[in-house]
Amino acid sequence: MRILPLIAATYFMVSGGPYGIEDILGGAGFARAILILLLLPFLWSLPAALMIGELASAIPAEGGFYIWVRRALGPFWGYQESWLSLSASIFDMALYPAIFVLYLGKFSPGLTAGWRGYAWSLAVVALCSTWNLLGAPEVGEDSVGLFALLLAPFAIFIVLGFWRAFALHPAVQWGRPAAGSASATAFSTAILVAMWNYMGWDNASTVAQEVENPQRNYPRAMIVSIILVAVTYILPLAAMALAGLSPNSFSTGDWTTAVRAVGGPLLEMAVVAGGCITGIGMFNALVMSYTRLPMAMAEDGMMPRVLARRNRRGVPWVSVLVCGLAWALALKLPFDRLISMDLILYGSSLLLEFVALAVLRIREPNLERPFKAGNLVTACLLGVAPAALIGYALYAARDEKLTGSISALLFSVAVGVLGPMLYWLTVVPLGRRCRAGTATAD
């Protein structure tokens, strides 16, 4: 995979365009939403990108962050890193078919009514799993085309929004007229949604051996992708504000309302089509990323060896099929309650990666690092801001319920605690059997 497809694939692993940021605007208003989207790249995305740039260029191994943590902290923590990431993927991957169905229904509600919505979600899983069997270079190249199709309608919307501001001088509603606890809750939700829309930079690392010149291309791809993601979030919101549109009651799926007001029904249909592309593009790129984890673990003897089988294009096809089945079973999870659990589990795995960065600096000072994220002190402090934001996500999710009386926070903690239990129940006995078999053979 060359640098441009790597950038496009990384973009889809993290963002997928302005779709998904609607709840930030609805919860914060234009001024605060833009401020949040300006600050988070520096506090949340840039530290992760610098960490990934260093580790991916120094250790460009298939399996990415799992390999880094295992090398720095040992097999137990390597297993926990993969467990947390794969657990987060169950909640994360259920979101993108839901986005596809949401926008498909805007063409005609009958298309997604009743059982048809679930059938379309299954179709997205099947399509992207099959697509991935063609190999990472194919997924990366196709992501470039999807990227262009996705953003073309928004480029037109931005031009029309700024032109409307220049020609008509409408009143801009920068604030959000809400007060009290509901406003505080909405603002907290806006921050969590923004964090979710800026996370996932490490996912591109798992296909390192399928990337051309990873030592050079990973750091560049991370920085360029951060700029692209931030720009494609902020400019549409700025155009919407300057066009005089209201941020009130703006939530997931409402880009169509804003675009219709500025560009008419044809541009609205183009944005609807872009929403469908977002669901497919993000799911497709993330299938490529997540399925390399079971493969790498299987090669290390931590999962059944069958998961390491590859087709002639180097794709771990058994892992693709098994992961696709797991994601299909998670499709009916409640959409609006997935983000907090995803953030908690993903955030925990991200913190392990920052620890691995610091530990490898101390344990392996002579490791060749084509790109370095500052000196040792910088490397050790790089995870402070992300850790603070993850702590905020934990605090904000304290009262959120998954279903009935089940707390989303406690459920996420229970999923995390299950990782060590599985390690001692499966990996440790397997290692003992392997050592016993080796001793018998000797």
N, C-alpha and C positions, 0 to 999 in steps of 0.2 A: 504494500500500500504506500503510495507516494504522499507528499506533504499535503496537497490540496484535498484529496479524499480523506486523509487523517483529520484535517481541520473540519471538514463537513461531517464526518462521522462523530467527532467529539462534540460538535455543535448539537447534533441530534441526541447524543447521550445526555447532554446537560439541559438543552433548551427546547428546540423545536419551534422557535419563533415566539411572537407575542401571545400566542394562545396559552392560557394558564395563568396570566398575570392579572386577569380581570378582577379577582377578589382582592388584590392589593389596592387597586384604585377604589373599589367599592368600600374598602375598610379604612382608607387613609386620606382620600382626596388627592387631587393632582399634585399639589406642592409636596406633601409628605411622601406620596408614592414615588415621585421622581427622586426625592432625597434618599429614600430607602434604596432605590435601585442604583443610585450613584455611590452610596457608601458600602453596600454589601460586597461589591467586587473587591474592594480593598481589604475589608475585614474578614471575608468568608472565602472568596474565590481565589484571590491572589496568593495567600499563604498556601492553599492547597496546590495551586498551579506550580509554585516554586518548588514545593516538596516533590511533586510528581515529576517535574522537569529534571531534578537532580537524580532521583532514584531510578526513573525510567531510562535515563541516559547512562547511568552507572551500571544498572542491572537490567538490561533489556530482555527479560525472560518471559516466556509464555506463562500466563498466570499472574503477572504483574504484582499488584499489592500483596497478594498471598505469599509470593516468593520473598518479597522484601521483609515482611513481618516474620516469616519463618526463619529467614537467614539471620535477622537481628535478635529475635527473642526466643527462637526454638519452635519445635513442631506443635506444642500445645497452643501457643498464641497464634501460630500460623493457621491452625485449624479454627480457632475462634474468629480470626479475621474473615475467613471464608464463610463460616457459619453465619456471622452477622450480615455479611454482604448478600449471601443467598437468601437469608430470611427477609431482609429488606426488599429484595427483588420480588418476593411474592406479593408484597403490598404495592410496590412501585409499578410493577408490570401490569397490574390490574387497572391502572389509571389510563393507560394509553388506548386500549381498545374502547374504553368508556368515552374518551374524547372523540375517537373516530365515530362512534355511534351517535354521540350528542350532535355533531355537525352534520352527519348524514341525515339525521332526522329533520334538519332544517330545510333540506330539499323537499321532503315530503314526510310528514309525521307517520304516515302509514308504513313507510319503509322500515321503521324501527319499532313499531307498536308490538306489544306483547312479547312472544317468544322470538320474534325477528331480531330484536336488539341483541339478545344473547347469541343468536346464530351468527350475526355479523361479527360480534366480538370473537367467537370461535374461529371465524373465517380469517380475521386479522392474525390470530395466533398461528393458524395453519399456513397462511401465506408467508409470513415472516420466517417461520421455521424452515419452510422449503427454500425460500430465498437465501437463507444463510448457508444452506448446503452447497451453494455455488462458491463459497469462499470469502474471506475478509476483503481481498482486493475488489471483488465484485460489489460487495456491500458498500465499500468506501466510494467507489466510482459512482454508483447509483445514488448515493447520498448527496453528491454534488448537484445532480439534476433535480432531486427533490428539494434541495435547499433553494435553488433558483425559482422553482415553481411556487414554493411556499411563500417566499418573501416578495415576489413581484406585485401582488395586489396591495401589500402594505406600502411598498415604495410609491405606488400611485396615490394611496390614501395620504401618505405624508406630504407629498407635493400638493395635493388638493387642500389639505388642512392648512398648510402654511399660506397657500394662495388665498384661501378664504379669510384668514386672519389679516393678510395684507390688503385685500380688496374691501372687506366688509367691516373690519375692526369690531368684532363682536365682544361682548363682555366676557371675561374669563373667570370661571368659578374655581379659583385655586383651592379653596377650603372645602370642608365637608360639614354641612350643618347638622351635626349630631352631638349629643352631650350625654354625660353620665356613664354608667357602667357599660351600657351597650356600645358606646363609642370606644371605651378602653378595650373591650373584648374584640371589637372589629379591628382596631389598630394592631392588637397582638396577633390576630389572624393574618393581617396584612404582612407582618414581619415573617411569620412562619411560612406563608405561601411564597414570599420572596426568597427565603432560604432554600425552599424546595426547588424553586425555579433556577437557582444558582448552584445546585449541587450535582455531583456526578462526574467531576473532572477525572477522577482516578479510574473510571471505567475503561478509558481508552488504553490503559497500561496493560491490560490482560492479553492483548494481541501483539505484543512487542516484537515477537519473532517474525511476524507477518508484515512488519513495517520497514520500508526502505530507509536505511541509515537512521535508526532510532536515536542514536546519540545526538544527532544534529536536529532531527525533525520534531522530537517530542517537546523540548523546551519552546521552540518556535510555535508549534501548534497550540500549546497551552495559552501563550500570551495572545496570539491572534484570535483564538476562540473566545477568550474573556472579553476582548474589545468588541467582537461581533455580537456576542450575546447581550452585552450592556447596551450597545447602540440600537439593536433591534427591539429592546424593551423600552428604552427611554424615548426614542424619536416618535413612535406611534402615539405614546401618551402625550408628548408635547404637542403634536399635531392636533390631537383630539381636544386638548385644553385650549389652544389658540383658536380653534375653529368655533369655540363657544359652546361646546357640548357639555352636558351635565354628568358629573361622576356618580350621582345618586343611584342606588340600586343597581350598580354595574357589577355583574357577577359572571361566573363561568359561562361562556357561550354568547356573551352580549356584544362581541366585536361586530357582529352582523348589524346590530342596531346602529352603532356609531358609523360604520362604513356606509350604510344605506343613506344616512342623513347627509353625508358629505359627497358621496360618489354615485349614489343611485343603485338600482336593483342589480345591474350587471356586475358592478364591483362587489356588491354584497354576495352574489353567487360565487365569485372568484374567491372571496375570503372563506366562504363555506367549504369550497373545495380544498382550500389551503388547510382548514381544520382537519379534514379527513387525511390529508397528506401528513400533517403533524403526528396524528395517532399512529400511522403506519411507519413513518420515518423514525420516530423515537423508539418504538417497539423493535423495529428491525435492527437498529444500531445496537440496542442494549442486549438483544439476543446474542449478537456477535461477542459482546463483552462477557456477559455472565456465564455463558456456556463453556468458556475456557477455564473457569475455576474448578468444576468437578473433574475436568480432564487433567489439570495440573495436580490436583489432590490424588487422583487415581494413579498417576505416574509415581507419586510419592508413597503409595501404599496406604493412603488414608481413606480411600473409597474403592469400591469394586473396580478391578482392572478393566472391565468391559467399557467403562465410561471414558477410557483413554483411546478407544478405537477411532481412527480417522479414515475419511474417504480419500480418494486420490487427489483431492484439492487441499488436503491437510485439515479438513474440518472435523471436529469431534462429533460425528453424526449421532452417536448414541446419547451423548450429553445433550445435544440439541433436542432430540426427541423426548428425553426424560424431563428436561426443564420445561419444554413446551407443554407437556402434559400437566406438570405442577402449576404452571401459570394459568392454564385453561380451567383448572379446578378452583382457582382463586378469583375468577371473573365476577362472581356475584357478591363479593365483599362490598360494603357500603362505600361509595366513592368519596363522600365528604368526610370520612373518618380515617382515611388511609394516610394522609400526609403526616400527621404527628407520629404515627408508628414508624413510618418510613424514615423520618428525620432522626428519631431516637436511635434506631438500629444502624442506619447509615452513619450517623454522627459518631457512634461508638467505634465503628470500624475505622473511620477517618482518624480518630485520636490515636488508635494503635499505629497507624501509618506515620503520624508525626513522631511518636515515640521511637519507631524504627529508624526514622531519619536521624534523630539525635544519637541513638545507640550505635548505629553504623559509623557515624562520625568519630565516636570514641573508640569503638572496637576495631574498626578497619580504616585508620587514618590514611593508609597508603592505597586504598581502593581508587582506581582511576575514575575520576568524575569529570566528564567533558563539560558539564554545567554544574555550578555550585550555587546553592541558595544562600550566599553570604558566608560569614565565618561561623565558628562553632557556637558562639553565643546566639547569633541570629537563628541558626538551625534549631537550637534548643527552645527559643522563644517563639518560633514561627506558629506553633499551634495554640498560643494563648488566646488570641481573639476568636478563632473557631471554637475553642473549648468554652469560652464565655457564652457564645451564641447557642451552643448545644445545651448548656446549662439553662439558658433562658427558655429554650424549647421544652426542656423537661418541666420547668416550672409552669409554663403556659399550658401544658397538657395534663396537669395534675388533676383537674376536675372533668376532663373530657371522657365521655363514655363510649365504648365500642358498641355494645348492645346492652340494654337494660342496666344492670348494676356493675357490669364489667368495665373497669377503668382501662383506658387505652394505654396509660403509663404502666400500670401493673402488668398488663398483658405483654407489653414490649419487654419489660424486665424479665418476665417469665420465659419469653422466647430466648432472650440473651442467656439466661441461666441454664437453659436446656443444652447449650453448646458444650460446656464442660462435662455435663453428664453423658452426652453422646460420645465425647472423646474417650472417657474412661470405660464406657460400655462397648465401644466398637474398635477404636484405633489401638488402644493398649492391648486388648486380647489378641488382635490381629498381629501386632508386632511380636508378641510372645510366641504365637504359633509359627511365625516366619523364622524367628531365632531358633525355635526348637527343631523345625524342619531342617535348617542349615546345620545344626549340631549333629542331627541324626545322619545326614548325608556325609558329614565329615567322618 
